[in-house]
């Protein structure tokens, strides 16, 4: 029925895709449209900022930095499937974190958060996305020329799942590890050279953007994240992305907030996490590519992503999240685009 995808997910075949399209056609008819004539509501947006993120993590303090973390600080992992693990920060690990917070509250006037939904295909939203002062993108999504009209070209922050280090870059040739140890890259091995070349090639699509990795999901994810950081730091190529990690306590607080709002999945998606972060960093937030259905409102068949038809993880309740994004749109907190751009 389905075949394994290179990123350790499942690609669906034609019959399953058609079945999902027909089912989603019916679902979409029950989804209310977003309120027309969107206007940014500063009071509502400020209230959301205050409620969704604890003041402790405000003003850009949502990342792990050398300001809020020190040698022997203990940070606790947060993924739902595994037992929480306590990570005692060493001097070497501390060096991997920025010396100070790179962002401050409402630093940017306008921001675009670009999801990866198939709704982007044919949207012609690229120019509008690129017009924002700061652009967030998710999960190292492809930036091929054929997509540019719909998704744009500009990237200021891109996220990467730590599992990609394993499944796409073969852990840069390092044997699987269960514990965090001093990283020694097998620099002379073919596996290292191939993984590094592929990694740097992929990142070159995003310019000098920030590379945002959820390192503290679990201990092995942290090791993979540090591997990526090590490879990037020692690279002599033109690829010089700055690696940043969300603070695990911040992510836990965001998870808790959205659960209270009715998002019942085990953990929020990277997309919803980025939307939450963007409201802290930006005055106006414009959101694209968030549409969890295989049909649009005009009965056009869509793929899961603008670049493939891989089903999402069951860890996320994407439909619940979409309803929350609609609520934020209707109250003027964010602008959610689910139609073609003008």
CORZI-V529013 format. One record per residue. N is the residue number from 1. SS is DSSP state (helix for helix, strand for strand, loop for the rest). Layout:
BEGIN
n:ss
N:SS
N:SS
END
This chain:
BEGIN
n:ss
1:loop
2:strand
3:strand
4:strand
5:loop
6:loop
7:loop
8:loop
9:loop
10:strand
11:strand
12:strand
13:loop
14:helix
15:helix
16:helix
17:helix
18:helix
19:helix
20:helix
21:helix
22:helix
23:helix
24:helix
25:helix
26:helix
27:helix
28:helix
29:loop
30:loop
31:loop
32:loop
33:loop
34:loop
35:loop
36:loop
37:loop
38:loop
39:loop
40:loop
41:loop
42:helix
43:helix
44:helix
45:helix
46:helix
47:helix
48:helix
49:helix
50:helix
51:helix
52:helix
53:loop
54:loop
55:helix
56:helix
57:helix
58:loop
59:loop
60:loop
61:loop
62:loop
63:strand
64:loop
65:strand
66:loop
67:loop
68:loop
69:loop
70:loop
71:loop
72:loop
73:loop
74:strand
75:strand
76:strand
77:loop
78:loop
79:loop
80:loop
81:loop
82:loop
83:loop
84:loop
85:loop
86:strand
87:strand
88:strand
89:loop
90:loop
91:helix
92:helix
93:helix
94:helix
95:loop
96:loop
97:loop
98:strand
99:loop
100:loop
101:loop
102:loop
103:loop
104:loop
105:loop
106:loop
107:loop
108:strand
109:strand
110:strand
111:strand
112:strand
113:strand
114:strand
115:loop
116:loop
117:strand
118:helix
119:helix
120:helix
121:loop
122:loop
123:loop
124:loop
125:loop
126:helix
127:helix
128:helix
129:helix
130:helix
131:loop
132:loop
133:loop
134:strand
135:strand
136:strand
137:strand
138:loop
139:loop
140:loop
141:loop
142:loop
143:loop
144:loop
145:helix
146:helix
147:helix
148:helix
149:helix
150:helix
151:helix
152:loop
153:loop
154:loop
155:loop
156:loop
157:strand
158:strand
159:strand
160:strand
161:loop
162:loop
163:helix
164:helix
165:helix
166:helix
167:helix
168:loop
169:loop
170:helix
171:helix
172:helix
173:helix
174:loop
175:loop
176:loop
177:loop
178:loop
179:loop
180:loop
181:loop
182:loop
183:loop
184:loop
185:loop
186:loop
187:loop
188:loop
189:loop
190:helix
191:helix
192:helix
193:helix
194:helix
195:helix
196:helix
197:helix
198:helix
199:helix
200:helix
201:helix
202:helix
203:helix
204:helix
205:helix
206:helix
207:loop
208:loop
209:loop
210:strand
211:strand
212:strand
213:strand
214:loop
215:helix
216:helix
217:helix
218:loop
219:helix
220:helix
221:helix
222:helix
223:helix
224:helix
225:helix
226:helix
227:helix
228:helix
229:helix
230:helix
231:helix
232:helix
233:helix
234:loop
235:loop
236:loop
237:loop
238:loop
239:loop
240:loop
241:loop
242:strand
243:strand
244:strand
245:loop
246:strand
247:loop
248:helix
249:helix
250:helix
251:helix
252:helix
253:helix
254:helix
255:helix
256:helix
257:helix
258:helix
259:helix
260:helix
261:loop
262:loop
263:loop
264:loop
265:loop
266:loop
267:loop
268:loop
269:loop
270:helix
271:helix
272:helix
273:helix
274:helix
275:helix
276:helix
277:helix
278:helix
279:helix
280:helix
281:helix
282:strand
283:strand
284:strand
285:strand
286:strand
287:strand
288:strand
289:loop
290:loop
291:loop
292:loop
293:loop
294:loop
295:strand
296:loop
297:loop
298:loop
299:loop
300:loop
301:strand
302:loop
303:loop
304:loop
305:strand
306:loop
307:loop
308:loop
309:loop
310:strand
311:loop
312:loop
313:loop
314:loop
315:loop
316:loop
317:loop
318:helix
319:helix
320:helix
321:helix
322:helix
323:helix
324:helix
325:helix
326:helix
327:helix
328:helix
329:helix
330:helix
331:loop
332:loop
333:loop
334:loop
335:strand
336:strand
337:strand
338:loop
339:loop
340:loop
341:loop
342:loop
END
